[in-house]
């Protein structure tokens, strides 16, 4: 057990709260209290952690723990912070990716140290979230000494951390949407195209997965911009022309998306150095 770590409580026992609580407890942090709007969720969280007790309300968790994570849905975080009577020196942290630490202003006015600790990860279920937490990056907003405590926590969870200012949070979250949520959308659009030659979505997804894994591996191991492959990276005007012609006939709803993504890809190809400025302009003209 981490002898110097504060006792920890969780207000909210959803996917993120449960995964974070379980992993912190596994690394020796003293997770001692949980409350949740759903008693069943709180009991499930507590059942995974030795010494963690379920409390009926947020105030009881705040009364017993030194560091409190508010892991309720984003829209309810400000109200939870406002409803609790915090005390001087207490640490209150939320885990929202979209909101800054400012939504804990009422806790700060009551003397608490406030912060944000957001795991940059995708969580589809509790068990999957527990598996995915280690190695994740964590976005941290806090003043010292809480900032250092959260950095140590991120490192203990085998992750990296980045310090954000309040004004950074919205674009940080938008970047996560591009990298995660819209990747799902792109795969869906790809499987839609496979249906034009009568391959069902499940089979198309299975076939595309090795390509997706290879792309992610290239991004990680080769890095931008050199990981870019394909017709734009090669400056292959003929192939792109055929794509545009086929899309206009068979999937016209995807034509504008293809062109916009292509326009955004041309500068990456130019930076990679496999095409020159003249070919880059030709590609842009074709994709307008």
N, C-alpha and C positions, 0 to 999 in steps of 0.2 A: 504494500500500500504506500502511496505517496504521502509521506508524513507531513510535508510542508504544503500540500495542496488544500484548498478550501473545501468545505463540504458543499456538495452540489445538489440543487433541486431543479426539477423540470415542471414548468406549467405548460401543459399540452403534451399529449402522448401519441401524436401521430407518427407518420413514417420517419420524418427527419429527427424528431425528438427521441424516438425509441432507438434508432440506429446510433445516434450520437451518444446517448446515455449508455447503451450496451458497450460500445467501443471504448468509451472513457473508463467505464468500470473495469473492463478487461485489462486496461493499462494502469490500474491501481488508483484511479481517482475515486473519491468517496461520494458516490451517487446515493443519497440517503432519502430523497423525498420526491414524490410525483403527485400532481393533481391533474385532472382533465375533465372537460365537459362530459366525456364518455367514461364512466366508471370502468367499463369493460376494458377500454384501451389502457387506462392507468394500471389496472390489475395485470394486464398482459405484460406491460413494461416492467413493473415491479417483480413479476415472476421470473424475469430473466436476470435479475441483479440481486445478489445476496446483500441483505441489509437495507434494501430500498423499501420504504413504506408508502402506502397510498394515503393521501389526505383528501378531505372532501372539498377543500377550497384553495384558491391561489394564496390567500393570506397565510394559511397554515404552512405552506411551503416556504414562503418568504420569511416567516418567523423562525424557522428552524435551520435554513441553509444560508451559507455565506455567499455563494455564487448561484444565481438563479438564471436558467435559460427559459425564455418565453418562446415556446415552439408551437404556438397556436397558429391558425390561419392568419395571413398577413393583415387582413382587414380588422382583426380583433386585437392585434398587439397594442395599439394605443390605449384602448379601453381597459385592457388588463393592467397596463402600467399605471393608468389613472386610478384604478379601483384599489390598488394595494398600498398599504401604509409602509413604505420603505424606511430604512434607518440609515444614518450617516455611515459611510464607508462600505455599505453593502454593494455587491457587484451584480448588475442586471444586464443581461445580454439577450438580444434577439438573433434569429437565424434567417431573416428574410434576405433574399437576393436583390429585391427591387427597392427596398426602403433603406434610408440612411438611419443612423443612430438617433436622428432628431425625433423619431416617433416615440422615443423613450424620455422625452423632455420632462414629463411630470415626475418620473422617477428621479431624474437628475436634480430637479428643484427640491426634492425631499431629501437630498443628501447622498443619493446612491451614485456609484461610478457606473456609467453606462457604456455599452459597446455592442458591436455586431460581429458575428462569427458565422460566415456563410460558406458551407461546403459547396464548391463548384462541381456538382455531380448530379447525375440523373437518378431518381429513385422511383422505380415502378412498383415496389412492394417493400415491406419491412425487411424481409430476409435478404432481398437483393440489395437494399440500402445498407444493411450491416456489412455485406460483402464488399460494397463499393466504396465505403468511407475511407479505408486505408489507402494512402497514396494520393488522395484528392488534394487539390489546391483549396486554400481557405482565404476568403476575403475578410479582412479585419478592419474594423473602425473602432478606435478606442484611444483614450489618453492613458498615459502611464499612471500607475503601474499595471493597470488592467491589460494594456496592449501587450506587455511582455508576457503576462500569464497566458494570454490567448495564443501568442506566437509559440510558446512552449507546448501548449496543447496541440497545436497543428503539427509541430515537429514530432511529438509523441505519437500522433496518429499517422506517422510516416508520410506526411504531406508537406507541400510547400505553402507559403503564405504570401499575400500581397497586402500592403497597407493602402486603404482607400480614404479619400476625403468624402464628405457628405455629397458634394457635387458630382462625384465620379459614379455614383451608384447606378443611376438610370442607364447610362451607356454601358456600364459593366454588365448589367442584366440583359440589355439588348444584344450584346455580343454573345452571351450565353444562349440566347434564343436562336441567333444565327447558327452557332456551332452545334447545337443540340436539337432543338425543336424543328428547325427548318431542314435539318438533315433528314429527319423522318419524312417531312413533306416531299423532299427531292426523291427519296426512295419510293414513296407512294406514286409520284409522277412517273418514275421509271417503270414500276410494275404496271401502271396503266398502259404504257406503250407496249409492253409485252402482251397485253391482252388483245392488241390489234392483230397479232399472229397466234392468237388462241392459246396462250400459256396463262393459266390461272395465277392469281396474285401470290398464293402460298408457294407455288413452284418457282415463280419469278423471284420472289424474295430469297429463297434458298439458293438459287443460281447466282444472285447478285452478292450474296454475303462474302464469298472469298474476295471478290473485287473490292468491296468496302473495307474488309480487313487489310488487304494489301495497300489500299490508299491511306488508311490510318497509320499503317506501319511506315510508309514512305514519308508521311508528314512528320512522324516522330523521329525517324532515323536519318532521313535525308534533309528534311526541313524545307521551309519556303525560301525562295521560289523554286528550287531545284526539284522538288517532288512533283511539280506539275507535269503531266503527260497529256497525250491526246492531240486532236487536230489543231487546236489553237496554239498549243506549245510548239507544234511543228510548222505552223503557218500554212496549213493544208486548206487552201481556199476551195478546192474542188469538193472535198468531203463535206465541208460546212455548207456549201451551196446545195448539195444533195440532201443534207439534213433539213435545211430550210424548206426545200421543195416538198419533201415527204411530209413534214409536219404541217405545212399549209394545206395539204390535201387530206391527211388522215387524222391529224390531231391539232386543228387550228387554235384551240384554246391554250396550247402550250407554246405557240410560236413566239409570243412576246416575252415569255419567261426565258426561253432559250436564248433569245437575242440579248436580253438584259444581262443574263449571267455571262454570256459570251463577251459582252462589252467590258464587264468587270474582270474577266479573265485575261484579256489582251495585255494589260499592263504587267501582269504576273509573268506572262510569257516573254515580254520584252525584257524584264529584269533578269529573267533566267538566261537570256543571251542567245537563244536559239533562233530568234527572229530579229530582223533589224527594224528601224523606224519606218521604213517604206512599207514593209509587209504588215506592220502593226496598223498603219493607216488604212491599208487595203482591207484588213480584217474588220476594223471598225466600220468602214463604209458598207461592207457586206452585211454587217449585223445591225445597221441602223433601221 
